[in-house]
Amino acid sequence: MARAPRRRPGAWGPLLWLLLAGPGTCAASPADDGAGPGGRGPRGRGRGDPGADEAAPRHDSSYGTFAGEFYDLRYLSEEGYPFPTAPPVDPFAKIKVDDCGKTKGCFRYGKPGCNAETCDYFLSYRMIGADVEFELSADTDGWVAVGFSSDKKMGGDDVMACVHDDNGRVRIQHFYNVGQWAKEIQRNPARDEEGVFENNRVTCRFKRPVNVPRDETIVDLHLSWYYLFAWGPAIQGSITRHDIDSPPTSERVVSIYKYEDIFMPSAAYQTFSSPFCLLLIVALTFYLLMGTP
């Protein structure tokens, strides 16, 4: 008969001891608490010594923290937990009129003494390095623009417009006047654009290079031009005819190197500001004071 293989004495002893000892014994390593000689950790502290847990953090605890953070980032965010919000955008800085005629040139159209928030139309310009910064504002919910012209008439003019669209944004657009019609030009020289629509006003600020490569639709601002001022309603973000039949224009060509503060009375105030009307008012007042003989 075949002889059964001899069992080595004590071969099952260590294995049985490991099974009975549980998973805690198998997880121990020289880097864990009490794994070193004498039941001490890597710094020689006993398992019962104060601060032993702080001195030797467990590897499985660190891995659990990393796994939890990764799960929160990868999965909980997709379930509707918001990511950290972006820092708030700086609000639109109000246009300063105290600088008009000093560090920038200004045009005001409307009521005498009006400012950038009360004029029917307001424009300012100033040099910043190789750029000209423009600020525009008008009493409208549509668009406000400035045109650069070789005469005081529309046609063949370079136009920059700030347009309030249906999404509430104010976009800077470039146009070229073809007769009485404004054609949008894709090549836009504007930079550092910002705009806002509030209190039923469109207000914007942008920069534009002084010198540009030769182009029929973009003029060089180092030359002097007549400035055309216009504003009006917009339909679905597209400009329409300006509010008044004869928009105001600068009386003479404008140099970006000369800062002036020019006021132009609106139509409601032009009647009373003309010399003839002033003389008539004085004569009528004198007649009423003196009485009839």
C-alpha positions as CSV (number, residue, x, y, z in Angstrom):
1,M,0.0,0.0,0.0
2,A,1.1,3.5,-0.7
3,R,2.4,5.3,2.3
4,A,0.7,8.6,3.1
5,P,3.0,11.6,3.0
6,R,4.4,12.5,6.3
7,R,3.2,15.8,7.7
8,R,5.8,18.1,9.1
9,P,5.2,18.7,12.7
10,G,4.0,22.2,13.6
11,A,3.4,23.3,10.0
12,W,-0.1,24.5,10.6
13,G,0.7,26.3,13.8
14,P,1.8,29.7,12.4
15,L,-0.9,29.8,9.8
16,L,-3.6,29.0,12.4
17,W,-2.2,31.7,14.6
18,L,-2.4,34.3,11.8
19,L,-6.0,33.4,11.0
20,L,-7.1,33.7,14.7
21,A,-5.2,36.9,15.2
22,G,-7.4,38.8,12.7
23,P,-6.6,41.4,10.0
24,G,-5.1,43.8,12.4
25,T,-2.0,41.6,12.8
26,C,-1.6,41.2,9.1
27,A,-1.8,44.9,8.5
28,A,1.1,45.7,10.9
29,S,4.4,46.8,9.4
30,P,7.6,48.2,10.9
31,A,6.3,51.7,10.0
32,D,3.1,51.2,12.1
33,D,2.7,51.9,15.8
34,G,4.1,49.1,17.9
35,A,5.7,47.3,15.0
36,G,9.2,48.0,16.0
37,P,11.2,46.1,18.6
38,G,9.7,46.2,22.0
39,G,6.3,47.4,20.6
40,R,7.6,50.9,19.8
41,G,7.0,53.0,16.8
42,P,9.6,54.6,14.6
43,R,10.4,57.3,17.2
44,G,10.7,54.8,20.0
45,R,7.3,55.6,21.6
46,G,5.3,52.8,23.0
47,R,1.8,52.0,21.9
48,G,0.5,53.5,25.1
49,D,2.7,56.6,25.0
50,P,0.9,60.0,24.7
51,G,1.1,61.5,21.2
52,A,2.0,58.2,19.6
53,D,-0.8,58.5,17.1
54,E,0.1,62.0,16.2
55,A,3.8,61.1,15.7
56,A,3.0,58.2,13.3
57,P,-0.2,58.8,11.2
58,R,-1.4,55.6,9.6
59,H,-1.0,55.2,5.8
60,D,-4.6,53.9,5.4
61,S,-6.0,57.0,7.0
62,S,-4.1,59.3,4.6
63,Y,-5.3,57.3,1.6
64,G,-8.8,57.5,2.9
65,T,-8.7,61.3,3.1
66,F,-7.3,61.5,-0.5
67,A,-9.9,59.1,-1.8
68,G,-12.7,61.0,-0.1
69,E,-11.5,64.4,-1.5
70,F,-11.2,62.8,-5.0
71,Y,-14.7,61.4,-4.8
72,D,-16.2,64.7,-3.7
73,L,-14.4,66.5,-6.5
74,R,-15.1,64.0,-9.3
75,Y,-18.6,62.8,-8.4
76,L,-20.3,65.0,-5.9
77,S,-19.7,68.1,-8.1
78,E,-21.6,66.4,-10.9
79,E,-24.5,65.8,-8.6
80,G,-25.0,69.6,-8.0
81,Y,-22.4,70.5,-5.4
82,P,-21.1,73.9,-6.7
83,F,-17.4,74.5,-7.4
84,P,-15.8,77.5,-5.8
85,T,-17.1,80.6,-7.5
86,A,-14.8,82.9,-9.5
87,P,-13.8,86.2,-8.0
88,P,-16.2,89.0,-8.6
89,V,-15.6,91.2,-11.7
90,D,-14.8,94.8,-10.9
91,P,-17.8,97.0,-11.4
92,F,-17.8,99.6,-14.2
93,A,-15.9,102.7,-12.9
94,K,-18.1,105.8,-13.3
95,I,-17.0,108.5,-15.8
96,K,-15.3,111.4,-14.1
97,V,-16.2,114.8,-15.5
98,D,-13.9,116.8,-13.2
99,D,-11.0,115.8,-15.5
100,C,-12.7,117.3,-18.5
101,G,-10.5,120.0,-20.1
102,K,-7.6,118.9,-17.9
103,T,-6.5,115.3,-18.5
104,K,-9.1,114.5,-21.1
105,G,-11.3,116.1,-23.7
106,C,-15.1,116.1,-23.3
107,F,-18.2,116.8,-25.4
108,R,-21.5,117.2,-23.6
109,Y,-24.9,117.5,-25.3
110,G,-28.0,118.2,-23.3
111,K,-29.0,120.4,-20.4
112,P,-26.6,123.1,-19.3
113,G,-24.4,121.8,-16.5
114,C,-25.1,118.1,-17.3
115,N,-22.6,115.3,-16.6
116,A,-21.9,111.8,-18.0
117,E,-25.0,110.5,-16.2
118,T,-27.4,113.3,-17.1
119,C,-26.4,114.6,-20.5
120,D,-28.4,113.4,-23.6
121,Y,-25.0,112.4,-25.0
122,F,-21.5,112.4,-23.5
123,L,-18.1,111.6,-25.0
124,S,-14.6,111.8,-23.5
125,Y,-11.1,111.0,-25.0
126,R,-7.6,110.9,-23.7
127,M,-4.2,109.5,-24.7
128,I,-2.8,106.5,-23.0
129,G,0.5,105.4,-24.5
130,A,-0.1,104.5,-28.1
131,D,-3.9,104.3,-27.6
132,V,-6.8,106.7,-27.2
133,E,-9.3,105.8,-24.5
134,F,-12.9,106.7,-25.3
135,E,-15.8,107.0,-22.9
136,L,-19.4,107.2,-24.3
137,S,-22.8,107.5,-22.6
138,A,-26.2,108.4,-23.8
139,D,-29.8,108.4,-22.6
140,T,-31.0,105.4,-24.5
141,D,-31.5,101.7,-24.1
142,G,-30.0,100.8,-27.5
143,W,-26.7,102.2,-28.7
144,V,-24.4,105.2,-28.5
145,A,-21.7,106.0,-31.1
146,V,-19.0,108.4,-32.3
147,G,-18.0,108.8,-35.9
148,F,-14.8,110.2,-37.3
149,S,-15.5,112.2,-40.5
150,S,-13.6,114.4,-42.9
151,D,-16.7,116.6,-43.1
152,K,-19.9,117.1,-41.0
153,K,-22.0,114.8,-43.0
154,M,-22.6,111.1,-42.8
155,G,-21.0,108.9,-45.5
156,G,-17.6,107.4,-45.6
157,D,-17.1,107.6,-41.9
158,D,-15.3,105.4,-39.4
159,V,-17.8,104.7,-36.5
160,M,-17.3,103.1,-33.1
161,A,-20.6,102.1,-31.4
162,C,-21.5,100.6,-28.0
163,V,-24.6,98.4,-28.5
164,H,-26.9,97.0,-25.8
165,D,-28.0,93.5,-26.8
166,D,-30.9,91.4,-25.7
167,N,-28.8,89.6,-23.2
168,G,-28.1,92.8,-21.3
169,R,-24.5,93.1,-22.4
170,V,-22.9,96.1,-24.0
171,R,-20.7,95.2,-27.0
172,I,-18.3,97.5,-28.8
173,Q,-18.7,97.3,-32.6
174,H,-17.1,98.9,-35.6
175,F,-19.1,100.3,-38.5
176,Y,-18.5,102.2,-41.7
177,N,-21.1,104.6,-43.0
178,V,-22.2,104.0,-46.5
179,G,-24.4,107.0,-47.1
180,Q,-27.0,107.0,-44.4
181,W,-26.5,103.3,-43.7
182,A,-24.0,101.8,-41.2
183,K,-22.3,98.6,-42.3
184,E,-20.6,96.5,-39.6
185,I,-16.9,95.8,-40.2
186,Q,-15.5,92.6,-38.7
187,R,-12.1,94.2,-38.2
188,N,-12.6,95.9,-34.9
189,P,-9.7,98.1,-33.5
190,A,-11.3,98.3,-30.0
191,R,-9.5,96.8,-27.0
192,D,-10.0,96.8,-23.2
193,E,-13.7,96.9,-23.8
194,E,-16.2,97.4,-21.0
195,G,-19.8,98.6,-20.9
196,V,-22.9,98.7,-18.8
197,F,-26.6,99.4,-19.1
198,E,-28.2,100.9,-16.1
199,N,-30.7,103.7,-15.3
200,N,-31.8,103.5,-19.0
201,R,-28.4,104.6,-20.2
202,V,-25.8,102.9,-22.3
203,T,-22.3,103.6,-21.1
204,C,-19.0,102.2,-22.3
205,R,-15.3,102.5,-22.3
206,F,-12.7,101.2,-24.7
207,K,-9.2,101.9,-26.2
208,R,-8.2,102.2,-29.8
209,P,-4.7,102.5,-31.4
210,V,-3.7,106.0,-32.5
211,N,-2.0,104.7,-35.6
212,V,-3.3,101.8,-37.7
213,P,-2.3,100.2,-41.0
214,R,-3.8,102.0,-44.0
215,D,-7.4,100.9,-44.3
216,E,-10.4,102.7,-45.9
217,T,-12.7,101.9,-42.9
218,I,-10.3,102.8,-40.1
219,V,-8.8,106.3,-39.8
220,D,-5.6,107.4,-38.1
221,L,-6.5,109.3,-35.0
222,H,-3.3,111.3,-34.9
223,L,-5.0,113.3,-37.6
224,S,-7.8,115.7,-36.8
225,W,-11.4,114.8,-37.7
226,Y,-14.9,116.1,-37.2
227,Y,-16.7,114.0,-34.6
228,L,-20.2,112.9,-35.2
229,F,-22.3,112.1,-32.2
230,A,-25.3,109.7,-32.4
231,W,-27.4,107.4,-30.3
232,G,-30.7,105.5,-30.8
233,P,-32.7,102.3,-30.2
234,A,-31.5,98.8,-31.0
235,I,-33.6,95.8,-32.2
236,Q,-32.2,92.3,-31.2
237,G,-28.7,93.8,-30.7
238,S,-28.7,95.6,-34.1
239,I,-28.6,99.4,-34.3
240,T,-31.4,101.3,-35.9
241,R,-31.9,104.9,-37.0
242,H,-30.6,107.5,-34.5
243,D,-33.0,109.3,-32.2
244,I,-32.9,112.7,-33.7
245,D,-32.9,113.7,-37.4
246,S,-29.8,115.9,-37.2
247,P,-27.3,114.4,-34.7
248,P,-24.9,116.9,-33.2
249,T,-21.3,117.3,-34.6
250,S,-18.2,119.0,-33.4
251,E,-18.0,122.6,-34.7
252,R,-14.4,122.1,-35.8
253,V,-12.0,119.3,-36.3
254,V,-10.9,117.6,-33.1
255,S,-7.3,116.9,-32.2
256,I,-6.7,114.1,-29.7
257,Y,-3.7,116.0,-28.4
258,K,-5.8,118.9,-27.3
259,Y,-8.2,118.5,-24.3
260,E,-11.2,120.7,-24.2
261,D,-14.5,120.6,-22.4
262,I,-17.2,121.6,-24.9
263,F,-20.9,121.9,-24.1
264,M,-23.6,121.9,-26.8
265,P,-27.2,122.6,-25.7
266,S,-29.8,120.2,-26.9
267,A,-32.7,121.2,-29.1
268,A,-34.8,122.0,-26.1
269,Y,-32.3,124.7,-24.9
270,Q,-31.0,126.0,-28.3
271,T,-33.9,128.3,-28.8
272,F,-33.2,130.2,-25.6
273,S,-29.5,130.3,-26.1
274,S,-29.5,131.9,-29.5
275,P,-28.4,135.6,-29.5
276,F,-31.6,136.8,-31.3
277,C,-33.9,135.1,-28.7
278,L,-31.8,136.5,-25.8
279,L,-32.2,140.0,-27.3
280,L,-35.9,139.5,-27.8
281,I,-36.3,138.3,-24.2
282,V,-34.4,141.3,-22.9
283,A,-36.5,143.7,-25.0
284,L,-39.7,142.1,-23.9
285,T,-38.7,142.2,-20.2
286,F,-37.7,145.9,-20.5
287,Y,-41.1,146.7,-22.1
288,L,-43.0,145.0,-19.4
289,L,-41.1,146.7,-16.6
290,M,-41.4,150.2,-18.1
291,G,-45.0,149.8,-19.0
292,T,-46.9,151.6,-21.7
293,P,-47.2,155.4,-21.7
